[in-house]
Amino acid sequence: MGGQRPSPAGLGRARLRPVAGRGAALRHREPAGPRGGGPLRLARDPDRGYARAAARGLARRRAARRRLRADGAGDRPSPRSAGGAAGRHGRAGGAVTARIAPLAASALTRGLAPMASPFAVGVAARAGGQIIAFALVVVAARHLGLDAFGTYAVAWAGAVIATSFVYTGFYHALLRADDLEACIDTLFWVKIAVAGAGGAILAAAGLIVGGPGAPIGGALFAVAPLPLLAVPTAWNEAQLWRAGRARAASLQVLAGEATGLAAAVAALDAGLGLWGLILSRYVASLTGLVVTSALVRRCPRARFAAGEARTASRTAWPLWGTTGIGMFSAYGADLVLAAFLAPAAVGAYRSGARIAVTASDVVLQPVRMLGWSRLARLEREGDRDGIARSWRGDVALACAMLWPASTGLALLAEPLVVLVFDPSWAAAAPVLAVLALARALSVPMALMEPALMCTGRGALQFRLRLASGAALLLALLTLGRFGPVEAAWAVTISTGAMSLVCLAAVARVLGLSARAVATAFLPGAGLAAVCGSSVFALAALVAPLPLLAATLAHLALGAALWAAGMAILFRLKVIALPRV
C-alpha cells in the first residue's frame, strides 16, 4: 500500500507537511477516512515507496529470526563453534516442535475419535463377547470331557433362552416409553414376573429329566435363578441406552464376560468341573449387576400401574415371538439332541458350532449393524435405490470376508479341533466342517432384516423367520435326532433352503435383477475357490511336518491369498467398506 498514489480528489484535500529525513523530501499525508482510519504516509516517488516497503519486510523477517533464536535463551555457545550452531538449531527445533506438537496431538485425536464412537465401541464389545465365549469352550476342553460339557451346554441353552425374554419385550418397551417416570417401576416388576416364569420352566424341566440327582436335572436347577438375577441388570442397561450412554451399556457386557471367563479358569483349575462353568455365569451376571447399578444409581419403587403394563405388553408380545424363533434357531439342535441322545452328542455339536458361530458372527454382526444404521438413514431420505445398492454391497462384502474363512474351517476342521480343543473332542470336527457351510449359506438370511424393515416389510420379515424356525424343527425331527453330524446337516439344509427363499423375497422387494443378485456373490465365491485350492495344493508339501506347523502353514497361505484378493477387489472397486 505504501507505493500507491491517492486519488485526485484525495490529493486536492491533502495537507502538505515537511517530514524530516534524508533530503527533507515532502510526503503527502492523506486525512483520516470517514471511519476514522489512521493517516497513510505516501511517497511522492513510487520507487522509493517500494524500496521502503521491502526494507520493512526484511526487518520484520530478521526480527522473527532473532526471536526464534532467542527461544530458550540462556548462556548460548559461541556462534562460531559447532556447539553453538547445534545449540541454535536445537533451540529453533524445540520452538518448532512446541508449536507443532499441539497440532499433531489434535490431528491424532481427530483420527482416533471414530474408534471411540458409540458404534465402534458396540461392535468391539460384541466381537469381544464372541471371542470370550469361544475362549470359554477352549478352557473347558482342557478340563472336561464331551459328556460333562454337553450337560453344561444343555443347561446353559435353557438359561440363555429364558434370559433372552428378559432382554426383549418389556426391555424395549422401556426404551420406547414416552413418560419414563410413569412406567419405569412397573416395567421392573413385570420383568420380574417374566424372569420368574422362565426360572420356573427351567426348574420344571430339571424335574422332568431326573431331578437334582441327575446330571442335566441338577444343572438346570443350578441355572434356574439366572433369569431373575438378570432383571435388575437389564433394567439398568435399558436406562443407560435411553440416556445415550451407549459406550457404558456396551462395555459393561464385555466386563461381565471377561470376569466370567477369569472365574471359569480359576474354578476349573480348582477342580470344580461342570459346576465351575455354572459358577462363572453367576460371576458374570453379578459383575453386570454391580457395574450397571453403580452407573444408574436408581432403585425400583414399590409401585405398579396396570395400564402401563398393558401398554407395554403391546410392544412386548411381537418381540417375544421374534425372540423365540431366533432362540430356537440358535439352540434348537442342542435341545433336540438332549431329548433323543446322550449329553456327549450335545457337547460335540455345541463345541463345533462354537467355532463356526464365532468365525461368522465376527463378520456378520458388524456388517449387519452398519447396514441397520445406513439403511435407516436411506429410508429417512426416501432413497429406495440407495437401499438396494447398499444391501447388495453388504452381501458382497460379507461373502468376500466369510466364505473363504468358512472354506478353510471346513477343510481344516480336524486339525483345528485337535489343536484348539483336545484330541478327545475329535467328534466335533465333522460338526464344524458341516456347520461352516451352514454359516456361509446364512448370509442372505442374516442380512435380510434391515433391508425388509427399512422398506416397510416388517410383516414379511416375521413370516420368513417363522418359516425358518418351522423348517429347522422339521429337519431336526426327521434327520437331526440321530446324531450331532446329522443335526449339523439338518441345520445346513434348512439354512440353505430358507436363505434362497429370503434372497428371492429381498430381491423382489428391492427390485434387484437375478444378474445383480448373482454378481454380488461372485467375489466371495472366487476367493473361497482360491483359498480352498491352496489347502489341496499345499497338502503334499506340509505332510511331513508336525500337525501344528502344517496347520499354521495352511492358515498363513490362505490368509495371504485372501488379503491379496481383498486388496485387488478393493482396488478395482468391486467391493467397498460400508459407510454410515
C-alpha positions as CSV (number, residue, x, y, z in Angstrom):
1,M,0.0,0.0,0.0
2,G,3.0,2.4,0.6
3,G,3.6,2.8,-3.2
4,Q,0.0,3.6,-4.2
5,R,-0.9,7.2,-5.1
6,P,-4.0,8.8,-3.7
7,S,-6.9,9.6,-5.9
8,P,-7.0,13.1,-7.4
9,A,-9.8,14.0,-5.1
10,G,-7.7,12.9,-2.2
11,L,-4.7,15.0,-3.3
12,G,-6.9,18.0,-3.5
13,R,-7.8,17.7,0.2
14,A,-4.4,16.5,1.4
15,R,-2.3,18.7,3.7
16,L,1.4,19.2,2.9
17,R,3.8,18.8,5.8
18,P,7.6,18.7,5.7
19,V,8.9,15.5,7.2
20,A,12.5,15.3,8.5
21,G,14.5,12.8,6.7
22,R,17.2,12.3,4.1
23,G,16.8,15.1,1.6
24,A,13.9,16.5,3.6
25,A,11.6,15.1,1.0
26,L,8.0,16.1,1.1
27,R,5.4,13.5,1.9
28,H,1.7,13.6,1.4
29,R,-0.5,12.6,4.4
30,E,-3.9,11.6,3.5
31,P,-6.5,12.7,6.0
32,A,-8.4,10.1,8.1
33,G,-11.2,8.4,6.3
34,P,-14.8,8.5,7.2
35,R,-14.4,5.6,9.6
36,G,-11.5,7.2,11.5
37,G,-8.7,5.2,9.9
38,G,-5.1,6.4,10.7
39,P,-3.1,8.5,8.3
40,L,-1.3,6.8,5.5
41,R,2.2,8.1,4.5
42,L,2.6,8.2,0.8
43,A,5.8,8.6,-1.1
44,R,6.0,11.2,-3.9
45,D,8.3,8.8,-5.7
46,P,6.7,5.3,-6.0
47,D,10.1,3.6,-6.5
48,R,11.3,4.9,-3.1
49,G,8.0,3.7,-1.5
50,Y,8.5,0.2,-2.9
51,A,12.1,0.1,-1.6
52,R,11.0,1.2,1.9
53,A,8.3,-1.4,2.0
54,A,10.8,-4.1,1.0
55,A,13.2,-2.8,3.7
56,R,10.4,-3.0,6.4
57,G,9.6,-6.6,5.3
58,L,13.3,-7.6,5.6
59,A,13.5,-6.0,9.0
60,R,10.4,-8.0,10.2
61,R,11.9,-11.2,8.9
62,R,15.2,-10.6,10.7
63,A,13.4,-9.7,13.9
64,A,11.4,-13.0,13.6
65,R,14.6,-15.0,13.2
66,R,16.2,-13.3,16.2
67,R,13.1,-14.1,18.3
68,L,13.3,-17.7,17.1
69,R,17.0,-17.9,18.1
70,A,16.2,-16.4,21.4
71,D,13.6,-19.1,22.4
72,G,15.0,-21.0,25.3
73,A,17.7,-18.3,25.7
74,G,20.4,-18.8,28.2
75,D,24.1,-19.0,28.1
76,R,24.5,-19.7,24.4
77,P,27.6,-21.2,22.9
78,S,29.7,-19.2,20.6
79,P,28.1,-18.8,17.1
80,R,31.4,-19.7,15.6
81,S,31.6,-23.1,17.3
82,A,29.9,-26.2,16.1
83,G,28.3,-26.5,19.5
84,G,26.9,-23.0,19.2
85,A,25.4,-23.9,15.8
86,A,24.0,-27.1,17.3
87,G,22.6,-25.1,20.2
88,R,20.9,-22.6,17.9
89,H,19.4,-25.3,15.7
90,G,18.3,-27.3,18.8
91,R,16.6,-24.3,20.3
92,A,15.0,-23.5,17.0
93,G,13.9,-27.1,16.6
94,G,12.5,-27.1,20.1
95,A,10.4,-24.0,19.3
96,V,9.1,-25.5,16.1
97,T,8.3,-28.7,18.0
98,A,6.5,-26.7,20.7
99,R,4.3,-25.2,18.0
100,I,3.7,-28.4,16.0
101,A,3.1,-30.7,18.9
102,P,-0.4,-29.4,19.8
103,L,-1.4,-29.5,16.1
104,A,-0.2,-33.1,15.8
105,A,-2.0,-34.1,19.0
106,S,-5.2,-32.5,17.8
107,A,-4.9,-34.4,14.5
108,L,-4.3,-37.7,16.3
109,T,-7.3,-37.1,18.5
110,R,-9.5,-36.4,15.5
111,G,-8.2,-39.5,13.8
112,L,-8.8,-41.8,16.8
113,A,-12.2,-40.2,17.6
114,P,-14.2,-42.6,15.2
115,M,-12.6,-45.6,17.0
116,A,-14.2,-44.4,20.3
117,S,-17.6,-43.7,18.8
118,P,-20.5,-45.5,20.4
119,F,-21.0,-47.6,17.3
120,A,-17.3,-48.7,17.2
121,V,-17.4,-49.5,20.9
122,G,-20.6,-51.5,20.4
123,V,-19.0,-53.5,17.6
124,A,-15.9,-54.1,19.6
125,A,-17.9,-55.3,22.6
126,R,-19.9,-57.7,20.5
127,A,-16.8,-59.1,18.9
128,G,-15.1,-59.3,22.3
129,G,-18.1,-61.2,23.7
130,Q,-17.9,-63.8,20.9
131,I,-14.2,-64.3,21.4
132,I,-14.6,-64.7,25.1
133,A,-17.4,-67.3,24.6
134,F,-15.1,-69.2,22.3
135,A,-12.2,-69.0,24.8
136,L,-14.5,-70.4,27.5
137,V,-15.1,-73.5,25.3
138,V,-11.3,-73.8,24.8
139,V,-10.7,-73.7,28.5
140,A,-13.5,-76.2,29.2
141,A,-11.9,-78.6,26.7
142,R,-8.7,-78.7,28.7
143,H,-10.6,-79.8,31.9
144,L,-13.9,-81.6,30.8
145,G,-15.0,-84.4,28.5
146,L,-17.7,-84.0,25.9
147,D,-20.2,-85.6,28.3
148,A,-19.7,-83.0,31.1
149,F,-19.5,-80.1,28.6
150,G,-22.7,-81.4,26.9
151,T,-24.5,-81.3,30.2
152,Y,-23.4,-77.7,30.7
153,A,-24.4,-76.8,27.1
154,V,-28.0,-78.1,27.7
155,A,-28.4,-76.1,30.9
156,W,-26.8,-73.0,29.5
157,A,-29.0,-73.2,26.4
158,G,-32.1,-73.2,28.6
159,A,-30.7,-70.3,30.7
160,V,-30.0,-68.2,27.6
161,I,-33.4,-68.8,26.2
162,A,-35.1,-67.8,29.4
163,T,-32.9,-64.7,29.9
164,S,-33.4,-63.5,26.3
165,F,-37.1,-62.8,27.2
166,V,-35.8,-60.5,30.0
167,Y,-33.7,-58.5,27.5
168,T,-36.6,-58.2,24.9
169,G,-40.3,-57.3,25.2
170,F,-40.6,-55.1,28.3
171,Y,-36.9,-54.1,27.8
172,H,-37.8,-52.4,24.5
173,A,-41.0,-51.0,25.9
174,L,-38.8,-49.2,28.5
175,L,-36.7,-47.8,25.6
176,R,-39.7,-46.6,23.7
177,A,-41.8,-45.2,26.6
178,D,-42.8,-41.6,26.3
179,D,-43.1,-41.0,30.0
180,L,-40.3,-42.9,31.7
181,E,-41.3,-41.9,35.3
182,A,-44.8,-43.2,34.8
183,C,-43.8,-46.7,33.8
184,I,-40.2,-47.5,34.9
185,D,-41.1,-49.1,38.2
186,T,-44.0,-51.1,36.7
187,L,-41.7,-52.4,34.0
188,F,-39.3,-53.6,36.6
189,W,-41.9,-55.7,38.3
190,V,-43.4,-57.2,35.1
191,K,-39.8,-58.2,34.1
192,I,-39.5,-59.9,37.5
193,A,-42.6,-61.9,36.6
194,V,-41.3,-62.8,33.2
195,A,-37.9,-64.0,34.7
196,G,-39.7,-65.9,37.4
197,A,-41.7,-67.8,34.8
198,G,-38.5,-68.6,32.9
199,G,-36.8,-69.8,36.0
200,A,-39.8,-72.0,36.9
201,I,-39.8,-73.6,33.5
202,L,-36.1,-74.4,33.9
203,A,-36.7,-76.0,37.3
204,A,-39.7,-78.0,36.0
205,A,-37.5,-79.2,33.1
206,G,-34.9,-80.3,35.7
207,L,-37.6,-82.3,37.5
208,I,-38.7,-83.9,34.3
209,V,-35.2,-85.2,33.3
210,G,-34.5,-86.7,36.7
211,G,-34.4,-84.0,39.4
212,P,-31.4,-82.6,41.2
213,G,-29.8,-86.0,41.4
214,A,-29.4,-86.4,37.6
215,P,-26.6,-84.5,35.8
216,I,-28.8,-82.5,33.5
217,G,-31.5,-82.0,36.1
218,G,-29.1,-80.7,38.6
219,A,-27.5,-78.3,36.1
220,L,-31.0,-77.0,35.1
221,F,-31.8,-76.4,38.8
222,A,-28.4,-74.6,39.2
223,V,-29.1,-72.1,36.4
224,A,-32.7,-71.5,37.2
225,P,-32.1,-68.3,39.2
226,L,-30.0,-66.7,36.4
227,P,-33.0,-65.1,34.7
228,L,-34.1,-63.4,37.9
229,L,-30.6,-62.2,38.5
230,A,-30.6,-60.6,35.0
231,V,-33.7,-58.5,35.7
232,P,-32.0,-55.5,37.5
233,T,-29.1,-55.6,35.1
234,A,-31.5,-55.4,32.1
235,W,-33.5,-52.7,33.8
236,N,-30.3,-50.6,34.4
237,E,-29.0,-51.3,30.9
238,A,-32.1,-50.1,29.2
239,Q,-31.8,-46.8,31.2
240,L,-28.2,-46.4,30.0
241,W,-29.3,-46.9,26.4
242,R,-32.2,-44.5,26.9
243,A,-29.8,-41.9,28.4
244,G,-27.5,-42.1,25.4
245,R,-24.7,-43.8,27.4
246,A,-24.1,-46.4,24.7
247,R,-20.4,-47.0,25.5
248,A,-21.2,-47.8,29.1
249,A,-24.0,-50.1,28.1
250,S,-21.8,-52.0,25.7
251,L,-18.7,-52.2,27.8
252,Q,-20.4,-53.5,30.9
253,V,-21.4,-56.6,29.0
254,L,-17.8,-57.1,27.9
255,A,-16.6,-56.6,31.5
256,G,-19.1,-59.2,32.8
257,E,-18.0,-61.8,30.2
258,A,-14.3,-61.1,31.0
259,T,-14.8,-61.6,34.7
260,G,-16.8,-64.7,34.0
261,L,-14.0,-66.2,31.9
262,A,-11.5,-65.5,34.7
263,A,-13.8,-67.2,37.2
264,A,-14.2,-70.2,34.9
265,V,-10.4,-70.6,34.6
266,A,-9.9,-70.4,38.3
267,A,-12.8,-72.7,39.1
268,L,-11.7,-75.3,36.5
269,D,-8.2,-75.2,37.8
270,A,-9.5,-75.8,41.3
271,G,-11.2,-79.0,40.0
272,L,-14.9,-77.8,40.2
273,G,-15.6,-79.2,36.8
274,L,-19.1,-78.6,35.4
275,W,-20.0,-76.5,38.5
276,G,-17.1,-74.2,37.8
277,L,-18.7,-73.3,34.5
278,I,-22.0,-72.6,36.1
279,L,-20.3,-70.6,38.8
280,S,-18.7,-68.4,36.1
281,R,-22.1,-67.5,34.8
282,Y,-23.1,-66.2,38.2
283,V,-19.9,-64.2,38.4
284,A,-20.6,-62.6,35.0
285,S,-24.2,-61.8,36.0
286,L,-23.2,-60.3,39.3
287,T,-20.5,-58.2,37.6
288,G,-23.1,-56.7,35.2
289,L,-25.4,-56.1,38.1
290,V,-22.8,-54.2,40.2
291,V,-21.5,-52.2,37.2
292,T,-24.9,-51.1,35.9
293,S,-26.2,-50.3,39.4
294,A,-23.2,-48.1,40.0
295,L,-23.8,-46.3,36.7
296,V,-27.5,-45.8,37.1
297,R,-27.8,-45.4,40.9
298,R,-31.6,-45.9,40.9
299,C,-33.7,-48.5,42.8
300,P,-37.2,-49.6,41.8
301,R,-40.0,-48.4,43.9
302,A,-43.0,-50.5,45.1
303,R,-45.3,-49.0,42.6
304,F,-47.4,-50.8,39.9
305,A,-49.7,-49.3,37.2
306,A,-51.8,-51.9,35.4
307,G,-52.5,-49.5,32.5
308,E,-48.7,-49.0,31.8
309,A,-48.2,-52.8,31.9
310,R,-51.0,-53.3,29.3
311,T,-49.5,-50.7,27.1
312,A,-46.0,-52.2,27.4
313,S,-47.3,-55.7,26.6
314,R,-48.5,-54.5,23.2
315,T,-44.8,-53.8,22.4
316,A,-43.6,-57.0,24.1
317,W,-45.6,-59.7,22.5
318,P,-44.4,-59.3,18.9
319,L,-40.8,-59.0,20.0
320,W,-41.1,-62.2,22.1
321,G,-42.4,-64.0,19.1
322,T,-39.3,-63.0,17.1
323,T,-37.0,-63.8,20.0
324,G,-38.5,-67.3,20.5
325,I,-37.9,-68.1,16.8
326,G,-34.3,-66.7,17.0
327,M,-33.5,-68.7,20.1
328,F,-34.8,-71.9,18.6
329,S,-32.8,-71.3,15.5
330,A,-29.7,-70.9,17.7
331,Y,-30.2,-73.7,20.3
332,G,-32.9,-76.0,18.8
333,A,-30.3,-78.6,17.8
334,D,-29.0,-78.7,21.3
335,L,-32.4,-79.3,22.8
336,V,-33.4,-81.9,20.2
337,L,-30.1,-83.8,20.7
338,A,-30.6,-83.6,24.5
339,A,-34.1,-85.1,24.1
340,F,-33.0,-88.1,22.0
341,L,-29.3,-88.7,22.7
342,A,-26.7,-88.6,25.5
343,P,-25.1,-85.3,26.6
344,A,-21.9,-86.1,24.8
345,A,-23.7,-85.6,21.5
346,V,-24.8,-82.2,22.6
347,G,-21.2,-81.4,23.6
348,A,-19.8,-82.5,20.2
349,Y,-22.4,-80.4,18.4
350,R,-22.0,-77.3,20.6
351,S,-18.2,-77.3,20.6
352,G,-18.2,-77.5,16.8
353,A,-20.9,-74.9,16.5
354,R,-18.9,-72.5,18.8
355,I,-16.0,-72.2,16.3
356,A,-18.3,-71.8,13.3
357,V,-20.5,-69.2,15.0
358,T,-17.6,-67.2,16.3
359,A,-16.0,-67.0,12.9
360,S,-19.2,-65.9,11.2
361,D,-20.5,-63.5,13.8
362,V,-17.3,-61.6,13.9
363,V,-18.1,-60.8,10.2
364,L,-21.9,-60.7,10.1
365,Q,-22.6,-58.7,13.3
366,P,-20.6,-55.6,12.3
367,V,-21.9,-55.7,8.7
368,R,-25.5,-56.1,10.0
369,M,-25.1,-53.2,12.5
370,L,-23.6,-51.0,9.8
371,G,-26.4,-52.0,7.5
372,W,-29.1,-51.1,10.0
373,S,-27.6,-47.6,10.5
374,R,-27.1,-46.9,6.9
375,L,-30.3,-48.3,5.5
376,A,-32.3,-46.5,8.2
377,R,-30.7,-43.2,7.0
378,L,-31.5,-44.0,3.4
379,E,-35.1,-44.8,4.5
380,R,-35.5,-41.4,6.1
381,E,-34.1,-39.8,2.9
382,G,-36.5,-41.9,0.7
383,D,-33.7,-43.3,-1.3
384,R,-35.1,-46.8,-2.3
385,D,-32.4,-47.3,-5.0
386,G,-29.8,-46.5,-2.4
387,I,-31.1,-49.2,-0.1
388,A,-30.9,-51.7,-2.9
389,R,-27.3,-50.8,-3.8
390,S,-26.3,-50.7,-0.2
391,W,-27.8,-54.1,0.7
392,R,-26.2,-55.7,-2.4
393,G,-22.8,-54.2,-1.4
394,D,-23.2,-55.6,2.2
395,V,-23.9,-59.0,0.8
396,A,-20.8,-58.9,-1.5
397,L,-18.6,-57.7,1.3
398,A,-19.9,-60.3,3.8
399,C,-19.4,-63.1,1.3
400,A,-15.9,-62.0,0.4
401,M,-14.9,-62.0,4.1
402,L,-16.9,-65.0,5.3
403,W,-16.8,-67.6,2.5
404,P,-13.0,-68.0,2.3
405,A,-12.9,-68.4,6.1
406,S,-15.7,-70.9,6.1
407,T,-14.0,-72.9,3.4
408,G,-10.8,-73.0,5.4
409,L,-12.7,-74.1,8.5
410,A,-14.5,-76.9,6.6
411,L,-11.3,-78.3,5.0
412,L,-9.1,-77.9,8.2
413,A,-11.8,-78.9,10.7
414,E,-10.0,-82.0,12.1
415,P,-6.6,-80.4,12.9
416,L,-8.2,-77.3,14.2
417,V,-10.4,-79.2,16.7
418,V,-7.5,-81.3,17.8
419,L,-5.2,-78.3,18.3
420,V,-7.8,-75.8,19.7
421,F,-9.7,-78.2,21.9
422,D,-8.3,-81.6,22.6
423,P,-7.9,-84.9,20.7
424,S,-10.7,-86.4,22.9
425,W,-13.0,-83.9,21.3
426,A,-12.4,-85.1,17.7
427,A,-16.1,-85.8,17.3
428,A,-16.6,-82.1,17.0
429,A,-14.6,-81.9,13.7
430,P,-17.2,-83.2,11.3
431,V,-19.8,-81.0,13.0
432,L,-17.5,-78.0,12.5
433,A,-17.0,-78.9,8.8
434,V,-20.7,-79.1,8.1
435,L,-21.7,-76.0,10.2
436,A,-19.1,-73.9,8.5
437,L,-21.0,-74.5,5.3
438,A,-24.3,-73.6,7.0
439,R,-22.9,-70.3,8.3
440,A,-21.6,-69.4,4.8
441,L,-25.1,-70.1,3.4
442,S,-26.7,-67.9,6.0
443,V,-25.5,-64.6,4.6
444,P,-28.8,-63.6,2.8
445,M,-30.9,-64.6,5.8
446,A,-28.6,-62.8,8.3
447,L,-28.8,-59.5,6.3
448,M,-32.4,-59.6,5.2
449,E,-33.9,-58.0,8.4
450,P,-32.6,-54.4,7.9
451,A,-33.5,-54.5,4.2
452,L,-37.1,-55.6,4.8
453,M,-37.7,-53.5,7.9
454,C,-36.4,-50.3,6.2
455,T,-38.7,-50.8,3.3
456,G,-41.8,-51.2,5.4
457,R,-42.0,-55.0,5.0
458,G,-41.7,-56.0,8.7
459,A,-44.6,-58.4,8.5
460,L,-42.9,-60.3,5.6
461,Q,-39.7,-60.5,7.7
462,F,-41.6,-62.1,10.6
463,R,-43.2,-64.6,8.3
464,L,-39.9,-65.6,6.9
465,R,-38.4,-66.0,10.4
466,L,-41.4,-68.2,11.4
467,A,-41.0,-70.3,8.3
468,S,-37.3,-70.6,9.0
469,G,-38.0,-71.9,12.5
470,A,-40.6,-74.4,11.2
471,A,-38.2,-75.7,8.6
472,L,-35.4,-76.2,11.1
473,L,-37.8,-78.0,13.5
474,L,-38.9,-80.3,10.7
475,A,-35.3,-81.0,9.6
476,L,-34.1,-81.7,13.2
477,L,-37.0,-84.1,14.0
478,T,-36.6,-86.0,10.7
479,L,-32.8,-86.1,10.5
480,G,-31.1,-84.3,13.3
481,R,-32.2,-86.5,16.2
482,F,-29.9,-89.3,15.0
483,G,-26.6,-87.7,16.0
484,P,-24.5,-84.4,16.1
485,V,-23.4,-84.6,12.5
486,E,-26.9,-85.4,11.3
487,A,-28.1,-82.4,13.4
488,A,-25.5,-80.2,11.7
489,W,-26.7,-81.4,8.3
490,A,-30.3,-80.6,9.3
491,V,-29.3,-77.1,10.2
492,T,-27.3,-76.7,6.9
493,I,-30.2,-78.0,4.7
494,S,-32.8,-75.8,6.4
495,T,-30.5,-72.8,6.3
496,G,-29.7,-73.2,2.6
497,A,-33.3,-73.6,1.6
498,M,-34.5,-70.6,3.7
499,S,-31.6,-68.4,2.5
500,L,-32.8,-68.9,-1.1
501,V,-36.3,-68.0,-0.1
502,C,-35.2,-64.9,1.8
503,L,-32.9,-63.9,-1.1
504,A,-35.7,-64.1,-3.5
505,A,-38.0,-62.1,-1.2
506,V,-35.5,-59.3,-0.7
507,A,-34.6,-59.1,-4.4
508,R,-38.3,-58.8,-5.2
509,V,-38.8,-56.1,-2.6
510,L,-35.7,-54.1,-3.6
511,G,-36.2,-54.6,-7.4
512,L,-32.9,-56.4,-7.9
513,S,-32.5,-58.5,-11.0
514,A,-31.2,-62.0,-11.0
515,R,-28.0,-60.9,-12.5
516,A,-27.4,-58.2,-9.9
517,V,-28.0,-60.7,-7.2
518,A,-25.7,-63.3,-8.7
519,T,-22.9,-60.9,-9.2
520,A,-22.9,-60.0,-5.5
521,F,-21.8,-63.5,-4.6
522,L,-19.1,-63.8,-7.3
523,P,-16.2,-62.1,-5.3
524,G,-16.8,-64.3,-2.3
525,A,-17.1,-67.4,-4.4
526,G,-13.8,-66.6,-6.3
527,L,-11.9,-66.0,-3.1
528,A,-13.3,-69.2,-1.5
529,A,-12.2,-71.2,-4.5
530,V,-8.7,-69.7,-4.4
531,C,-8.3,-70.3,-0.6
532,G,-9.7,-73.8,-0.8
533,S,-7.4,-74.7,-3.7
534,S,-4.4,-73.6,-1.6
535,V,-5.3,-76.2,1.0
536,F,-5.1,-79.0,-1.5
537,A,-2.0,-77.6,-3.3
538,L,-0.1,-77.3,0.0
539,A,-1.2,-80.7,1.4
540,A,1.7,-82.7,0.0
541,L,4.3,-80.2,0.9
542,V,3.3,-80.0,4.6
543,A,2.6,-83.7,5.1
544,P,6.0,-84.4,6.7
545,L,5.6,-81.5,9.2
546,P,4.1,-81.8,12.7
547,L,0.4,-81.1,12.9
548,L,0.8,-77.6,14.4
549,A,3.3,-76.5,11.8
550,A,1.3,-77.9,8.9
551,T,-1.9,-76.2,10.1
552,L,-0.2,-72.9,10.6
553,A,1.3,-73.1,7.1
554,H,-2.2,-73.7,5.6
555,L,-3.6,-70.8,7.6
556,A,-0.8,-68.5,6.6
557,L,-1.0,-69.2,2.9
558,G,-4.8,-68.9,3.0
559,A,-4.7,-65.6,4.9
560,A,-2.1,-64.2,2.4
561,L,-4.1,-65.2,-0.6
562,W,-7.3,-63.8,1.0
563,A,-5.6,-60.5,1.9
564,A,-4.2,-60.1,-1.7
565,G,-7.6,-60.9,-3.2
566,M,-9.4,-58.4,-1.0
567,A,-6.8,-55.8,-1.9
568,I,-7.4,-56.4,-5.6
569,L,-11.2,-56.3,-5.1
570,F,-11.0,-53.0,-3.2
571,R,-8.6,-51.6,-5.8
572,L,-11.0,-52.5,-8.6
573,K,-13.9,-51.2,-6.5
574,V,-15.7,-54.5,-6.9
575,I,-16.4,-54.3,-3.1
576,A,-16.2,-51.4,-0.7
577,L,-16.3,-50.9,3.0
578,P,-19.7,-49.9,4.2
579,R,-20.2,-46.3,5.2
580,V,-22.7,-45.0,7.7
